[in-house]
Amino acid sequence: MKDLARDAISGLPEYIPGKQVEEVVKQFSLKEVIKLASNENPLGTSPLAVESIKDNARFSYIYPDQRHTILKEALSAKLNISKDNLIIGNGSDEIMLLIAQVFLSAGDEVILSRNTFSMYEFVTKIMDGTPVFVELKNYTYDLDAISSVVTDRTKAIFLCNPNNPTGTIFSKKQFDLFISKIPDNVIVVLDEAYGDYSESQEFADGIEHVKSGKNLIVLKTFSKIYGLAALRIGYGIASPKIIDYLHMAKMPFNVNRIGQLAALAALGDEKFFKDSIENNKHGKEYLYAELKKMGLKFLETQANFIYIEFNENSDRIFVDLMKEGVIIRPLKSFGLPNSIRATIGAMPQNKKFIASLKKVLAE
């Protein structure tokens, strides 16, 4: 099989997901476990989306709309863009793969960071691209350093704003200057999976640059704030010429019917959206206060998770917290072995996390 498979496949980094509740319950013989590892919405799924799922489950024998017409129309109205600026994906990670399949050839350079979502490196390598890593500066993307390493071989740049796992952002002013420096033959991918949670007035506006004609693809998802992670609905926003090429590589019926209609319903659930933001705001304020009392180093976040750093490898803390019934994300796979990422949960979950963390660190 080694001789049959492409060389690029054997060297692909494996994506390491957060531990599942059922796995930890069984492993440690626990009755109750909370999962704060995968940045899922602690309020669950939008109630309007749940009703849509129930109503449309009986139509599962019907193929989905491969053009995603109704969902695109709703997004077009909400974002004040044309339907021609949109592509819907089976999660935003499918769109990342489409970007690589459409634009990368063997040897093309792609600029990214080691301390960020691993899918950017994965899609680069699967197409025989060459990752060019630029280190974070103060836990944030260093846009000046990124623009300085662009060469004639650079084909794409991946940015995550807010960054996963640090929760930090670069500002609109910084991004505006950065995008003005990038040549027209380079694709910039701006992943805003957690952008809905940002409270900063300085949050960068990627759509503004799409409208101005830049070779920019903005990625968004229904997995986080709308609570539809299991249904895999993401979307990309770009110029019609970019969208047309992405559609050429897209498989037919890539997004299931129930997911499309659930996303449509969730998009109109303003109460759930606001409640999710409020829960996140109060949760992070509580966690900030408690982590400060414990003397721990953490980063104030613009996302729905908190980055925490320790004076030891986080593997022990990860395992000991699981024994207490709390699953968090150790960040060794992100190149940050002494750190963890904890999702901001509902308040009872946040309190259990803090109590368990105190116990684990005392040991």
C-alpha positions in Angstrom: 0.0 0.0 0.0 2.9 2.3 0.7 3.8 2.1 -3.0 0.2 2.8 -4.1 -0.5 5.8 -1.8 0.7 9.3 -2.5 3.9 10.2 -0.6 2.1 13.2 1.0 -0.4 11.0 2.8 2.1 9.0 4.9 3.4 12.2 6.5 0.0 13.8 7.4 -0.4 15.0 11.0 -3.3 13.2 12.7 -6.0 15.5 14.0 -6.5 14.9 17.8 -10.0 15.7 18.9 -11.2 16.3 22.5 -12.0 13.2 24.6 -15.6 12.1 24.5 -17.7 12.0 27.7 -18.7 8.3 27.2 -15.0 7.3 26.9 -14.1 9.1 30.1 -17.1 7.7 32.0 -16.1 4.2 31.1 -12.3 4.7 31.6 -12.6 6.1 35.2 -15.9 4.5 36.2 -17.6 7.9 36.8 -21.3 8.8 37.0 -21.0 12.4 35.8 -18.6 14.0 33.5 -18.5 17.5 32.0 -16.8 18.2 28.7 -14.9 21.5 28.4 -12.6 20.3 25.6 -14.1 21.1 22.2 -15.6 24.6 22.6 -19.2 23.3 22.2 -22.0 25.6 23.2 -22.9 24.8 26.8 -26.5 25.9 26.2 -26.9 23.1 23.7 -28.5 23.6 20.3 -30.7 26.5 19.3 -34.3 25.4 20.2 -35.6 26.6 16.8 -33.0 24.4 15.1 -34.1 21.4 17.3 -37.7 21.9 16.1 -36.5 22.0 12.5 -34.6 18.8 13.0 -37.7 17.1 14.4 -39.9 18.4 11.7 -37.6 17.4 8.8 -36.3 14.1 10.0 -39.1 12.3 8.2 -37.9 13.8 4.9 -34.4 12.1 5.2 -35.1 10.0 2.1 -35.0 13.2 -0.1 -31.6 14.4 -1.4 -30.4 17.8 0.0 -30.3 20.9 -2.1 -26.8 20.8 -3.5 -26.9 24.6 -4.2 -28.0 25.4 -0.6 -30.3 28.0 -2.0 -32.5 28.8 1.0 -29.6 29.0 3.5 -27.6 31.2 1.1 -30.5 33.5 0.7 -30.8 33.9 4.5 -27.1 34.4 5.0 -27.1 36.9 2.1 -29.7 39.0 3.8 -28.1 38.8 7.2 -24.6 39.7 6.0 -25.6 42.1 3.3 -23.7 40.3 0.6 -24.6 38.5 -2.6 -25.4 34.8 -2.7 -22.6 34.6 -5.2 -20.2 35.5 -2.4 -21.1 32.3 -0.5 -20.2 28.6 -0.3 -21.7 26.2 2.2 -19.5 23.4 3.5 -19.7 20.2 5.6 -18.2 22.2 8.4 -15.8 25.0 7.6 -13.0 22.4 7.5 -14.4 21.0 4.3 -14.0 24.5 2.7 -10.4 24.6 3.9 -9.8 21.3 2.1 -11.5 22.7 -1.0 -9.3 25.8 -0.9 -6.2 23.5 -0.8 -7.5 21.3 -3.6 -8.3 24.3 -5.9 -5.3 26.5 -5.3 -2.3 24.4 -4.1 0.1 22.6 -6.3 3.1 20.6 -5.1 5.7 22.8 -3.6 3.5 25.9 -3.1 4.2 27.6 0.2 1.5 28.3 2.7 2.1 30.6 5.7 0.6 29.6 9.0 1.4 29.2 12.7 2.3 26.1 14.8 0.2 27.3 17.7 -3.2 27.2 16.0 -5.8 25.0 14.5 -4.0 22.0 13.0 -6.3 21.7 10.0 -4.4 24.4 8.1 -1.3 22.3 8.1 -3.2 19.2 7.3 -4.9 20.6 4.1 -1.6 22.1 3.0 0.3 18.8 3.3 -2.4 16.7 1.8 -1.9 18.7 -1.4 1.9 18.5 -1.2 2.1 22.1 -0.2 5.0 23.4 2.0 4.0 24.9 5.3 6.0 28.0 6.3 5.6 28.6 10.1 5.6 32.0 11.7 5.6 32.1 15.5 3.0 33.9 17.4 3.9 37.2 19.1 2.4 37.7 22.5 0.2 34.7 21.8 -1.3 36.5 18.7 -0.7 36.3 15.0 2.3 38.4 14.1 1.0 40.0 10.9 4.1 42.0 10.2 6.3 38.9 10.4 3.9 37.0 8.1 3.8 39.7 5.4 7.6 39.8 5.6 8.1 36.1 4.6 5.8 36.2 1.6 7.8 35.0 -1.5 7.1 34.2 -5.1 6.3 30.7 -4.0 3.6 31.8 -1.5 0.2 30.7 -2.6 -1.9 31.0 0.6 -1.9 32.4 4.2 -4.1 30.9 7.0 -5.1 33.2 9.9 -7.4 32.3 12.8 -9.1 35.3 14.5 -9.8 34.8 17.4 -7.0 32.4 17.5 -7.6 28.8 18.6 -6.3 28.0 21.3 -5.1 31.4 22.7 -8.4 33.4 22.2 -6.4 36.4 21.1 -7.2 38.7 18.2 -5.5 41.1 15.8 -7.3 44.4 15.3 -9.0 45.8 12.3 -6.3 48.4 11.9 -3.6 45.7 12.0 -5.5 43.6 9.5 -6.2 46.5 7.1 -2.5 47.3 6.9 -1.6 43.6 6.5 -4.0 42.9 3.7 -2.8 46.0 1.8 0.7 44.4 1.7 -0.3 41.0 0.3 0.1 40.5 -3.4 -3.0 39.7 -5.5 -1.7 36.2 -6.4 -1.9 35.1 -2.7 -5.1 33.7 -1.2 -5.7 34.9 2.4 -7.9 32.6 4.5 -9.4 34.3 7.6 -11.0 31.7 9.9 -13.6 33.4 12.2 -15.0 30.3 13.8 -15.1 32.1 17.2 -15.7 35.6 15.9 -19.3 35.7 17.1 -18.0 35.7 20.7 -15.6 38.6 20.3 -16.6 41.7 22.3 -13.9 43.9 21.0 -14.8 47.0 19.0 -11.5 46.5 17.2 -12.3 43.1 15.7 -11.2 42.9 12.1 -13.9 43.1 9.4 -13.0 40.5 6.7 -16.2 40.9 4.7 -15.3 44.5 4.1 -12.2 43.4 2.2 -14.1 40.7 0.3 -16.4 43.4 -1.0 -13.4 45.5 -2.1 -12.2 42.6 -4.3 -9.3 41.2 -2.2 -8.4 37.6 -2.7 -9.7 36.8 0.8 -11.8 33.9 2.0 -13.6 34.4 5.3 -14.7 31.2 7.1 -17.6 31.0 9.6 -19.4 28.1 11.3 -22.7 27.1 12.9 -20.8 24.6 15.2 -20.0 27.1 18.0 -22.5 29.8 18.9 -25.5 28.1 17.2 -24.7 24.7 18.7 -24.8 22.6 15.5 -21.4 20.9 15.8 -22.8 17.5 15.1 -24.5 18.5 11.9 -21.4 20.0 10.3 -22.4 23.3 8.7 -19.8 25.9 7.8 -19.6 28.6 5.2 -17.1 30.7 3.3 -17.4 34.3 2.0 -15.3 35.4 -0.9 -15.4 37.1 -4.3 -17.7 35.3 -6.9 -14.6 34.3 -8.9 -13.1 32.5 -6.0 -16.5 30.9 -5.0 -16.9 29.6 -8.6 -13.6 27.8 -8.5 -14.4 26.3 -5.0 -17.8 25.1 -6.4 -16.0 23.3 -9.2 -14.2 21.0 -6.7 -17.2 20.6 -4.3 -18.8 17.2 -4.2 -22.6 17.2 -4.9 -24.9 17.0 -1.9 -22.0 17.8 0.4 -24.2 19.2 3.2 -27.1 17.1 4.5 -30.7 18.3 4.2 -31.4 18.4 8.0 -28.3 20.3 8.6 -29.1 23.0 6.1 -32.6 23.5 7.5 -31.4 23.4 11.1 -28.9 26.1 10.2 -31.6 28.2 8.6 -33.7 28.0 11.8 -30.7 28.7 14.0 -29.9 31.8 12.0 -33.2 33.3 13.0 -33.0 32.4 16.7 -31.8 35.7 18.0 -32.7 34.9 21.6 -30.4 31.8 21.7 -27.6 33.8 20.0 -27.9 36.6 22.7 -28.2 34.0 25.5 -25.0 32.3 24.3 -23.1 35.5 24.3 -24.4 36.5 27.8 -23.5 33.1 29.2 -20.0 33.4 27.7 -19.5 36.9 29.1 -20.6 36.0 32.7 -18.7 32.7 32.5 -15.4 34.2 31.6 -15.7 37.0 34.2 -16.1 34.3 36.8 -13.2 32.3 35.5 -10.9 35.3 35.3 -11.6 36.1 39.0 -11.0 32.6 40.2 -7.9 32.0 38.1 -6.4 35.3 39.4 -7.1 34.1 43.0 -5.2 30.9 42.2 -2.3 32.9 40.8 -2.4 31.1 37.4 -1.3 32.6 34.1 -4.2 32.9 31.6 -5.1 35.0 28.7 -8.3 37.2 28.5 -10.3 35.7 25.6 -12.3 36.9 22.7 -13.6 33.4 22.2 -15.6 30.8 24.2 -12.6 29.2 25.8 -9.7 30.2 28.1 -6.0 29.5 27.6 -4.2 28.6 30.9 -0.5 28.1 31.3 1.3 26.1 34.0 4.8 25.6 35.3 4.7 21.9 34.3 3.6 19.7 31.5 -0.2 19.8 31.3 -0.6 16.0 30.7 -0.8 15.2 34.4 -3.4 18.0 34.9 -5.4 16.7 32.0 -5.5 13.2 33.3 -6.2 14.2 36.9 -9.0 16.5 35.9 -10.6 13.6 33.9 -10.5 11.5 37.1 -12.5 14.4 38.7 -15.0 14.2 35.8 -13.8 17.3 33.9 -12.5 17.0 30.3 -10.3 19.9 29.1 -7.9 20.1 26.1 -4.2 19.7 26.7 -2.3 21.7 24.1 0.7 19.5 23.4 -0.7 19.0 19.9 -0.8 22.8 19.4 2.9 23.0 20.3 2.1 24.3 23.8 2.9 21.4 26.2 2.5 23.4 29.4 -0.9 24.8 28.6 -4.6 23.8 28.5 -7.6 25.2 26.8 -10.9 25.1 28.8 -14.3 25.9 27.2 -16.4 28.4 29.1 -19.3 26.4 30.2 -22.6 27.0 32.0 -22.0 28.4 35.5 -22.3 25.0 37.3 -19.7 23.6 34.9 -17.4 26.5 35.4 -17.6 26.1 39.2 -17.0 22.3 38.9 -13.9 23.0 36.7 -12.5 25.5 39.2 -13.1 23.3 42.2 -11.5 20.3 40.4 -8.5 22.4 39.2 -7.9 23.6 42.7 -7.9 20.0 44.0 -5.7 18.7 41.2 -3.1 21.5 41.6 -3.1 21.0 45.4 -2.1 17.4 44.8 
